[in-house]
Amino acid sequence: MKKIVIISAVWCHACLTMRKRNKALKDKYSDWTWVDYDLDLDDEIVEPLKIGKLIPVYIIYENNIEVKRIAGEMNLDVLERELTNV
């Protein structure tokens, strides 16, 4: 089973831009588990994940094992390709 963890922040312009793209992919891949965390509000959860300075961050898990991380703003096609080519 695939799980996507998205870490973003309300003050992050790129994160706000990516929300619509995230929504489109969440609708298309509704069989995946999607979890959203706020960098500031969920710091106890986010801190151990060692997120760098570039957000949003997408952490892809397969069978509860981290298999890939991607970060930053990207167009929908690139994001979808990154999430599905694991």
N, C-alpha and C positions, 0 to 999 in steps of 0.2 A: 504494500500500500504506500502511496506517495503522500507526503506531507510537506507543505510549503509554509515556512515561517517568514513573515514579513515584518521587518523592524523599520519604523519610520518615526517622524516627529511632526507635530502640528506646525512648527515654525519652519519646516523644510520645504522650500518651493518645489524641488524635484519630487518630494514625497507626495505633495498635493497633486502635482501633474500626473503621477503614476496611479493615483487612486482609481481613475476611470478605466485605465488599462487593466488594473488589477481586477476590477469588477467584471470586465469582459471575460477575462480568463477564469475567474471564479465561476461564472455562469457556464462557460464552455466545458470546464473540467470540474464539474460538481461532484464527481466521485473521489476527488482528492480531498484531503483534509487541509483547510486553510486556517492559519492562526496569525492574528495581527497583534503586535506589541508596539507600544509607544516607548521610544528611547528614554524619555524622561519619567513617565508615569510608571513604567514597568521595570525600573532599574534593577530590582532584585533578580528578575528573570533574565534581563538582557545582559547585565554585567558579566556573568560567567561565559556568555557566548563570545566574548572578546570581539565586539564589533569595532571596526576601524572608524575613521572620520567620515567616510563617504557613505551616505544613506540616500535612498532606502537600501536595505540589504535583504536579499532573498536567500534563505537557507533551505536547501532541498534535502529531504530525508526519504530514504526507501527502507522500509522495515525497521524504522527507528534508528537508522545509521545515517549520519550526515554524509552525503555524496557530492555536494556541490554548493558553492556560494557565489552569488553574483551581486554586484552593487552598482548603484547609480541610476540615473534616468536613461531610459532607452525607449525606442518606439515599440509598439505592440508586437510587430513581427519578430523583432530581435528578442524581446522578452519571452515570447512564446517558444521560440526556437531554443533559447537557453534553458527554459524549464522542462521542455520535452526531450531534449537530447542529453540525457544523463546516462 
